[in-house]
Amino acid sequence: MQKWLDQVPLAMVLRRQTVEHPFSTIKAWMGATHFLTKTLKRVSTEMSLHVLAYN
């Protein structure tokens, strides 16, 4: 993999842009600062709802 990345250095740049788009959209919907709930279980539920709405 490292040899391939050395031959095609822009591959990771493209991959980062492609993967980052959904997360940046969700962060914009959330206000990009914090979750509205506390505790891991509730935050997980909140994030799951955001992802479900995005899909």
mmCIF file of the C-alpha atoms, coordinates in Angstrom:
data_MODEL
# 
_entry.id   MODEL 
# 
loop_
_atom_site.group_PDB 
_atom_site.id 
_atom_site.type_symbol 
_atom_site.label_atom_id 
_atom_site.label_alt_id 
_atom_site.label_comp_id 
_atom_site.label_asym_id 
_atom_site.label_entity_id 
_atom_site.label_seq_id 
_atom_site.pdbx_PDB_ins_code 
_atom_site.Cartn_x 
_atom_site.Cartn_y 
_atom_site.Cartn_z 
_atom_site.occupancy 
_atom_site.B_iso_or_equiv 
_atom_site.pdbx_formal_charge 
_atom_site.auth_seq_id 
_atom_site.auth_comp_id 
_atom_site.auth_asym_id 
_atom_site.auth_atom_id 
_atom_site.pdbx_PDB_model_num 
ATOM 1  C CA . MET A 1 1  ? 0.000   0.000  0.000  1.00 0.00 ? 1  MET A CA 1 
ATOM 2  C CA . GLN A 1 2  ? 2.798   2.393  0.863  1.00 0.00 ? 2  GLN A CA 1 
ATOM 3  C CA . LYS A 1 3  ? 4.444   1.798  -2.530 1.00 0.00 ? 3  LYS A CA 1 
ATOM 4  C CA . TRP A 1 4  ? 1.165   2.580  -4.264 1.00 0.00 ? 4  TRP A CA 1 
ATOM 5  C CA . LEU A 1 5  ? 0.723   5.767  -2.218 1.00 0.00 ? 5  LEU A CA 1 
ATOM 6  C CA . ASP A 1 6  ? 4.266   6.803  -3.055 1.00 0.00 ? 6  ASP A CA 1 
ATOM 7  C CA . GLN A 1 7  ? 3.456   6.409  -6.775 1.00 0.00 ? 7  GLN A CA 1 
ATOM 8  C CA . VAL A 1 8  ? 0.089   8.207  -6.549 1.00 0.00 ? 8  VAL A CA 1 
ATOM 9  C CA . PRO A 1 9  ? 0.476   10.861 -3.833 1.00 0.00 ? 9  PRO A CA 1 
ATOM 10 C CA . LEU A 1 10 ? -2.822  12.607 -4.656 1.00 0.00 ? 10 LEU A CA 1 
ATOM 11 C CA . ALA A 1 11 ? -4.834  9.449  -3.968 1.00 0.00 ? 11 ALA A CA 1 
ATOM 12 C CA . MET A 1 12 ? -5.108  10.162 -0.236 1.00 0.00 ? 12 MET A CA 1 
ATOM 13 C CA . VAL A 1 13 ? -6.041  13.788 -0.889 1.00 0.00 ? 13 VAL A CA 1 
ATOM 14 C CA . LEU A 1 14 ? -8.946  12.640 -3.032 1.00 0.00 ? 14 LEU A CA 1 
ATOM 15 C CA . ARG A 1 15 ? -9.963  9.964  -0.534 1.00 0.00 ? 15 ARG A CA 1 
ATOM 16 C CA . ARG A 1 16 ? -9.969  12.417 2.373  1.00 0.00 ? 16 ARG A CA 1 
ATOM 17 C CA . GLN A 1 17 ? -12.197 14.806 0.433  1.00 0.00 ? 17 GLN A CA 1 
ATOM 18 C CA . THR A 1 18 ? -14.588 12.039 -0.572 1.00 0.00 ? 18 THR A CA 1 
ATOM 19 C CA . VAL A 1 19 ? -14.991 10.614 2.922  1.00 0.00 ? 19 VAL A CA 1 
ATOM 20 C CA . GLU A 1 20 ? -15.078 13.965 4.688  1.00 0.00 ? 20 GLU A CA 1 
ATOM 21 C CA . HIS A 1 21 ? -18.135 15.335 2.861  1.00 0.00 ? 21 HIS A CA 1 
ATOM 22 C CA . PRO A 1 22 ? -20.842 13.419 4.795  1.00 0.00 ? 22 PRO A CA 1 
ATOM 23 C CA . PHE A 1 23 ? -19.226 14.173 8.136  1.00 0.00 ? 23 PHE A CA 1 
ATOM 24 C CA . SER A 1 24 ? -18.873 17.874 7.403  1.00 0.00 ? 24 SER A CA 1 
ATOM 25 C CA . THR A 1 25 ? -22.528 18.037 6.330  1.00 0.00 ? 25 THR A CA 1 
ATOM 26 C CA . ILE A 1 26 ? -23.666 16.326 9.527  1.00 0.00 ? 26 ILE A CA 1 
ATOM 27 C CA . LYS A 1 27 ? -21.457 18.620 11.623 1.00 0.00 ? 27 LYS A CA 1 
ATOM 28 C CA . ALA A 1 28 ? -23.024 21.647 9.929  1.00 0.00 ? 28 ALA A CA 1 
ATOM 29 C CA . TRP A 1 29 ? -26.516 20.362 10.774 1.00 0.00 ? 29 TRP A CA 1 
ATOM 30 C CA . MET A 1 30 ? -25.486 19.818 14.399 1.00 0.00 ? 30 MET A CA 1 
ATOM 31 C CA . GLY A 1 31 ? -23.990 23.257 14.756 1.00 0.00 ? 31 GLY A CA 1 
ATOM 32 C CA . ALA A 1 32 ? -20.455 21.812 14.692 1.00 0.00 ? 32 ALA A CA 1 
ATOM 33 C CA . THR A 1 33 ? -19.852 22.566 18.359 1.00 0.00 ? 33 THR A CA 1 
ATOM 34 C CA . HIS A 1 34 ? -21.363 19.925 20.616 1.00 0.00 ? 34 HIS A CA 1 
ATOM 35 C CA . PHE A 1 35 ? -24.017 17.276 21.107 1.00 0.00 ? 35 PHE A CA 1 
ATOM 36 C CA . LEU A 1 36 ? -27.317 18.215 22.727 1.00 0.00 ? 36 LEU A CA 1 
ATOM 37 C CA . THR A 1 37 ? -27.269 15.210 25.054 1.00 0.00 ? 37 THR A CA 1 
ATOM 38 C CA . LYS A 1 38 ? -24.905 13.802 27.675 1.00 0.00 ? 38 LYS A CA 1 
ATOM 39 C CA . THR A 1 39 ? -23.676 10.255 28.357 1.00 0.00 ? 39 THR A CA 1 
ATOM 40 C CA . LEU A 1 40 ? -22.273 7.951  25.742 1.00 0.00 ? 40 LEU A CA 1 
ATOM 41 C CA . LYS A 1 41 ? -25.544 6.073  25.187 1.00 0.00 ? 41 LYS A CA 1 
ATOM 42 C CA . ARG A 1 42 ? -27.532 9.247  24.470 1.00 0.00 ? 42 ARG A CA 1 
ATOM 43 C CA . VAL A 1 43 ? -24.814 10.818 22.326 1.00 0.00 ? 43 VAL A CA 1 
ATOM 44 C CA . SER A 1 44 ? -24.631 7.590  20.327 1.00 0.00 ? 44 SER A CA 1 
ATOM 45 C CA . THR A 1 45 ? -28.392 7.728  19.782 1.00 0.00 ? 45 THR A CA 1 
ATOM 46 C CA . GLU A 1 46 ? -28.223 11.383 18.745 1.00 0.00 ? 46 GLU A CA 1 
ATOM 47 C CA . MET A 1 47 ? -25.434 10.693 16.249 1.00 0.00 ? 47 MET A CA 1 
ATOM 48 C CA . SER A 1 48 ? -27.312 7.671  14.886 1.00 0.00 ? 48 SER A CA 1 
ATOM 49 C CA . LEU A 1 49 ? -30.358 9.837  14.245 1.00 0.00 ? 49 LEU A CA 1 
ATOM 50 C CA . HIS A 1 50 ? -28.234 12.380 12.379 1.00 0.00 ? 50 HIS A CA 1 
ATOM 51 C CA . VAL A 1 51 ? -26.681 9.651  10.228 1.00 0.00 ? 51 VAL A CA 1 
ATOM 52 C CA . LEU A 1 52 ? -30.107 8.106  9.578  1.00 0.00 ? 52 LEU A CA 1 
ATOM 53 C CA . ALA A 1 53 ? -31.504 11.472 8.506  1.00 0.00 ? 53 ALA A CA 1 
ATOM 54 C CA . TYR A 1 54 ? -28.517 12.040 6.227  1.00 0.00 ? 54 TYR A CA 1 
ATOM 55 C CA . ASN A 1 55 ? -29.005 8.674  4.524  1.00 0.00 ? 55 ASN A CA 1 
# 
